[in-house]
Amino acid sequence: MRSHSLLLSTSLNPLHCSSPATFFSTQNTPTCPPFVSFTLQTKSKERLEGLCIIRAMGGSSQPEIETKEKHSKEAKLWGGRFKESVTDAVEKFTESISFDKQLYKHDIMGSKAHASMLSQQGLISISDRDSILQGLDEIQRRVEAGEFVWRTDREDVHMNIEAALTDMIGEPAKKLHTARSRNDQVLTDFRLWCRDAIDRIIASIEYLQVALVTLALNEEGLIVPGYTHLQRAQPVLLPHLLLAYVEQLDRDAGRLIDCRARLNFCPLGACALAGTGLPIDRFMTSNSLGFTAPLRNSIDAVSDRDFVLEFLSANSITAIHLSRLGEEWVLWASEEFGFITPSDCVSTGSSIMPQKKNPDPMELVRGKSARVVGDLVTLLTLCKGLPLAYNRDLQEDKEPVFDSVKTVIGMLEVSAEFAQNITFNHARIKKALPAGHLDATTLADYLVKKGMPFRTSHDIVGRSVALCVSKNCQLEDLSLDDLRSISPIFEEDVYEYVGAENAVKKFCSYGSTGSACVAGQLDYWVAKLNISRSRSH
């Protein structure tokens, strides 16, 4: 559809229009579409938008236009000192309603608390308060029913709701913004939103923890190679390995809990930056919204984004942990490892290679961690060098947070889904265990128990491994004579320490991969996460 400009000007020839006299200014074209959009501009700079129906008028060089007007661009709620409205380009560039409308519920919560406080302090009447509260309830109902019309000319979620409330109840709505600025209003909304988002992420973390612990319970006793430098290191119990990720996730949840406690302070009533001369009660609004207390310093209240940076930092660490889990499972699903087989319901295929079965969800978990880290870097860069107090730059803090939360929750949920739909290939894992001399360190411990200094035992076991390499065998395959050719300390009981199964049995330190230690760790997580052992099998 071609867009044209209509200008009310006596310097142009008049056209026959269904609306008041307007004049058409555009480049001449050989043919015109039957419908075009237009912008109508009066001498007072008021703009109207609508649709034109263009019809040819015989031999006339000018078309006849009929207009269907949408609505006038209304005056801004802040527009008292301005003689001209902003241009369409400025309005489009500065609007935030396209993304901050998801704060609507928290904006309404804050406005209800603020209206109730204003009434309590005698700044508005009880009747006005009741009208405001009822109107806000109706707006929320309309939003959630999909009936509310979000308007870009009203800039953001706050102006949309306030203007709609004014349309609905009239004069009482104009009192709602008493002793409040959008600066403290948006931060109140944002803190409330982040608080709820943290609760959602913590719930998703626990869901994944349950999936991993359940998987560990189902694989008790399974020994897998443990790796350092991506090289075979020592044998470990699979539940021990899975619980390592559970521990990481627990710290992730702890960071979010700490962040929640620090962000849970109320900026409402700080106004633009200096507070207000009106007798408001900031403690009342803070309490009614579930905050710990009002923020002490009004300048800090409207300029602080530490809580956002901390939130995104916690999300980034969570995303990195999930990326590491994703990497491990992608490797283990490869033909080279073959330790796990994902079910079809969490795998994808290839458009050209019929045989492919790819663990795409975990590849995307690994990949989407970059988005979450990028969201943090965006906010760090945004806040760098901003003077106190509020700056419009800070409008850009919402989208990275929304994206980070959505992405992290998606990563957590799909990781849990993947954990519930994989099978460990016991035969393949058992066949792979002997390679790499995983029992070498346990053999060194054997010599230490015989009284040998560890550095000496390390050297002797290293020479034993070299002998295995030359003979193409494992430590448990060496004869006692082979071992005694390296050190006379070796005795018959050495064979209780070699082999992956024997090595695992010898671990006994707190937190180690020993069977009793891992059983204790499982008991701890089963109790903490309230998991039923009967449902795990």
N, C-alpha and C positions, 0 to 999 in steps of 0.2 A: 504494500500500500504506500503510495507517495504521500509525503507530508509537506504541507504548504503553510505559509504564514499569511494571516489576514491582519491588515492594519487599518484602523479607522483614521482616515486622512482625507481632507478636502482636496488634496492635490491629485487624487486619482479619480478615474471615472467610476461612478456608482454602478453597482450590479443589482440585479433583482434577486433578493434573498428572502427566505421565510422568516429570518430573524431581523432585528433592526439593521439599518443600512450598514453594509460592510463593503470592503474593497479588497480585491484579490491581487496579491503581488507574488509572482513566481516566474521562473524562466518559461519562455514560450516553448511548448512541446507540440509535435504534430498531432498527437492524440492524447486524450485524458482518460484515466480510469474512471469507472462509474462512481467509485467511492474513494475519498481521500480523508486522511485525518488533518486537522488544522489546529493552529493556535491563534486565538483572537486577542489582539492587543489594543486597548483603548488608549486615548491620550493620557489617561491617568495611570497608565502602565499596568492596569488590571488585565490579567490574561484569562481567556476562556478556552476550554478544549471541547472538541466535538467531532462530528463526522459530517462531511460534505457529500451531497449527491450532485454530481456534475452532469449536465445535459448540454448537448450541442444546441446552438441557437441559430439555425439557418446559416447565413453567411457572416454572422457576427463573429468577430475575433475574440469576443469575451464569452465565457460560459455562464450559465445561470447556476447559482448555488443555493441549495437549501441546507440549512444547518440544524443539527440536533445537539444542543448544548449539554455537556455533562454537568459541570459545576464550576462556579467561580473559585479561583484560588483565594482562600480565606486569609484574613489578616493573621499574622503570627501572634501567639499569646505574649511574646516578648516584643512585639513590633511597634510599641507606642512612639518611640523616638525616630522611627524610620519613615521616610517619604516614599521609598520605592521598595517593591518586593524583590526578593532574590531571583536571579535568573534560573531558568530550568536546569542549566548545567551545574550551577552551585547547589541547587536543591537536590539534584540527583547525586552529586558527589558527597554531600554532607549528611544525607539521611542515614539512619541506622535501623529504621523500623524493619527492614528486610531481614535482620538477624536478631535484634534485641527484643522482638515481640515475644520470644520465648520466656522473657522475664515477667510476663503479664501477671502471673499468679502472685509472684513476690512483690510486684509493684502494688497490686491491690491490697495485699497484706499490710504493706508499709503505710499505704494511704488510710486504711481503716484504723490502724493504731494511731496515726497522726491525727486523724479527725477526732477520735475519742479523747485524745490528750488535749486538743484545742478546746473541746467542749468542757472537759474537766477543769481547765484553767480559765474558763469564762471568756475565751477568745472567739468562740462561735456558740450559737444557741443549741440546745438539745434537739430542737426541731430540725435545724440545719444539719446537725450531726446525723440524725436518723435518715434524713433525705439522702445524704452522701453515702451512708452505709448501704441503704437499699439500692441506690443507683449503682454502686460498685458491685454489689451482688448480681444485679441484672447484667452488667457488662461482662462479668466473669461467666455467667450462664451463656451469654451470646457467643463469647469467644470459644467456649468449650463445645458449643453446639454448631460451630462453624458459621454463625450468622453475623459475626462482627466484621466490619469492613476496615481493614488497616489502610491508612492513607499516607502516602509518602510526603504530601505537603504538610503533614503534621509531625514530620521528622522522626520521632522515636516513640517508644512504647509509652513513655510518661505523657507526652503531649497528646497522643492518640486517645489514651484513656481519659485524661482530664477534659479534652475537648468534647469527647463523646458524652461524658458526664454532664458537661455544661449544656449540650444539646438536649439532654434528657431531663435534667431537673432545674436548669436555669441558674439563678443568682447564687444559691447556696454552694454550687460547685466552684464558684470563683473565690470562695473563702478557703478552699482546701489547701492552697499553696502558701497560706499564711505561715511565716517562720520556717519556710522550707525552700531550698534551692534544688535544681536538678543535680547539682554537684553531690549533695549529701543523699538525695533521693536515689540516684542510680547506684551509689555505693552500698546503700542499705539493701536494695534489690539484689545486687551482685553478691554481697556477702551471704544473704539468705539462699540464693541459688547455689552458690558454691558449697554451702553447708549441706544442703540436700544432696548435691552431686557427690560429695565425699561419702555420705552415708550409702549411696547407691554403689559406689566403687568398692567400699569395704565389704558390702554384701556380696558383690561379684568375686572379690578376692577369697572370701570364705567358701563360696561355691566351688572355686577351683581347688582350694585346699582339700575340701571334702573329696573331690574327684581323685586327687593324687593320693590321699591317704587310703581311700577305698581300693585304688589300684595296688598300693603297697601291701594291703592286707591280703589281696588275692594272689600276690606273688611272694609270700613269705618263704624264705629259704632259697630263693633263686639268686645265684651268684653271677655277677657280670664283671667284665674287665673294667677297672677304674683307670682313668687316663690323666696324665699330666703332659703338657706340651703336645697333646693329641697322640701321645705314644703310650703303649701299655705300661702301667705302673704297678698297681696292686689289685688283688681281687676284692670286690666289695659286694655286699648284699644289695640287690636291686631296691628293696624298701629303704635302705639307708640313703641311696642316691635320690630317690623320689622325695624323701623327707627333707633333703637339702633344699629343694625348691620350696617346700612347705615353709621352711624356716625363713627363706628369703621373702616369701609372700607375707609372712607374719610381721617382718620388719617394715614391709611396704604399708601394711595396715596401720602399724604403729606410727609411722611418719604422718599418715593422713589424720590419725586421731590427734596427734600433736598439732598439726596444722589447723584442724578444726577448732581446737581450743584457743589458738592464737587469733583466728579470724573472727571468733564469736564475740566481737565488741561492736557496739552500735554507733554509726556515724550520724544518724538522723538527728537533726537539730543543729548540726554544725553550720548549716546553710551554705552560702557560697564559699566562705573560708573563715569569717570572723565571728560566727555565731549570730545572735539576734538580741535586740533590746526588748523583745516581748517576753512575758513571764511564762515560758514554756517549761515543761517537766520532762527532761530527756531521760530520766530514770524510769518514768512511767512507760514511755514508748519502748525503751530497751527491754524492760521486763515483759511487756506484752508480746514482744516478738521473740522471746526466748534467748535474748543475748545475755551475756554475763554482766555487762555494765556498759554505759556510754564510753566512747573514746574520750580521753581526758583533754586532748588538744584539738581544737576545731580545725586548725590549719593542717595538722597531720591527718585528721579524719577524712578530709576530702582529697588529699594528695597521695595517701598511702596505697601502694599496690604490692607491698611485701607479701600479703596473704595470697595474692595471685601467683607471684613468683615462687613462693614456697609450695603451693598447690601443684603447679606445673612441674616443679623440680621433683616432687614426690611421684607424680605420674610418670615422669621420664625414667626414674629409677625402676619403677614397676615395669615399664615397657622394656627396659633393658633386660630385666630378669626374664620376662616372657620371651624376648628375642633369643636369649641363651637356651631356654627350654626348647624353643622352636628349632634352633640350629641342631641341638642334640638329636631331636626326634627326626628331623629331616635326614641327618646322617644315618641314624639307626634304621631308617626305612629304606636306605639305598641297598642295592644288590651287594655292594662291597661289605657292608655290615650285615644286613639282613636280620637284625635283632628284633625288629617289630614289623608287624603287618597291619596297616590301617584298614579298617573296613571300607567297603565301597561308599558308604554314606558320608565319609569324611575325606574322600579322595576325588580327584578329577582326572580326565584323560587328555589325550593329545588330538588335535585336529588332523594330524597327518600320520602319526605313529600309532597303529591300533593296539599295540601291546602295552602302552604306557599306563601307569597308575601312579599319580603324583600326590604327595602329601601337601597340596597347595595351601590348605588353611594355615599350617604352621610356617610355610614359606612367607605367607602374607603377614603373619604375626611378626616374623623377623623383619619384614619390610616396613610394616606400619610403625615400628618403633622409631623410624626416622621421622615420621610425621610428628610424633609426640615430642621428641627432642627438638624438632624444628619449631614447634609451638612455644617451647620454653625460650629458645634463642630469640624468637620474635619479640616476646615480652621483655626480655633482658635488654634487647637493643632499643625497644620502644621507650623504656623508662630511663635509659642512660642520658644524663645531661638535662633532664627536665627540671626547670626551676619550680619552686613552690609558688602557688599551691596547685590548683587544677589547671590543666591545659587540654585543649581539644584533642591532642594526640591520643589521650587516654581513652577516647571512644574506641580506639583500635584494640583495646584489651579483651573485648568480648569474644570475637570469633576464634582466636587461638584457644581460649579456654573451652568454648563449646566443642571445638574440634578435638581437643585433647581428651576431654571427658568421654565423648562419644567413641573415640578410637580405643581408648584404654578399656572401656567396658566391653566393646566388641572383641578385643584381644583376649580378655579374661574369659568371656563366655565361650568363644570358639576353642580356646585351649582346654577348657573343661569338657567340651563336647568331644574333642579329639581324644582326651584321656579316657573317656568312657567307651571309646570305639576303636581300641587298638588291642592287638594280641602279641604277646611276647613269644618268640620262637625259641623254646627251650632247647631243642636239639641243636639248632644253629649256634646258640650261645654256648652251650656245653662243649661243642666241637671247637669253638674259637678260644676257649679258656686257656688251654696249655701254652699257646704261643705267647712269647714275650717274657717268660720267666717271672711271672707275677709274684711268685713265692720267695723271691731273692731276699727281700728285706726281712721276712719272717725267719729265713735261714740265718741272717746276720744276728737277729735277736737270739736265736738258739745259741750261737757262739758267745754272745754277751752273758747269757745265763750260765755258761760254762766258765765264766770268769775272764773272758778275753776283752780287752779294750775295744770299744766300738769301731774306732778307726782301723784297727787291725782286722776285725771281723769283716768290715766293709771291703778291705783289700782281698781277703781270702775268698769271700763270696764272689767278688768280681772276677777273680781268677777261675772260680768254679763255673761261672757263667761262660767265660771264654772257652773253657773245656767243653761245655755243652754245645757251643756254637761250632767248635771244630768237629764234634761227634754227631752234630745234627740231632740233638736230643734235649730233653728237659732235665731239670735238677733232680726230679724224683727218679729219673732213669739212670743216674750215675750210681755205680756200685760203691760200696763202702770203701773198697780199695782205691777207687778213683778219688774219692773225697779225702781219704787219708794221705794220698800222694800230695795233696795241697796243704793239709794240716792234720796232725795226729789227734787233735782234740775231738774230731768227729767220732761218734759212737753209733750204735744201732738205733738208738732213740731218735736220731736225726730224721728218720722217715715219718715221724709224727708231725714234722714241721714243714714238709715239702708237699707240693700239690695244692691247688687252689682251695679245696675243701678244708684241708688241714690248716692252711694259712689263716683262713677266716676264723676258724675255731680258736686260734691263739690270741686274737685281738681281745683285750679286756679293759682298756682305758676308757674313762668316761667320754661318751660321745662317739666312740669308735664304731667300726663296722662289725664287731663281734656279735654273735647271735643274741646273747643276753642283753647287750647294750641296745641293739636295734629293737628288740622286743619291748624294752622299757620306753624307748622313744615312741613306738607305735601306741603303747598304752596311754602315754601322755596326750597324744594328738586325738586319739579316739575319745578320751574324756573331754578334752577342751572343745572339740568340734561336735560333741554329742552324736557320735557315729555309732550305729548299731552294727556289731560284728556279724550278726546273723544275716544282715542285708547285704554285706560286702561280697558274699560268695554266690 
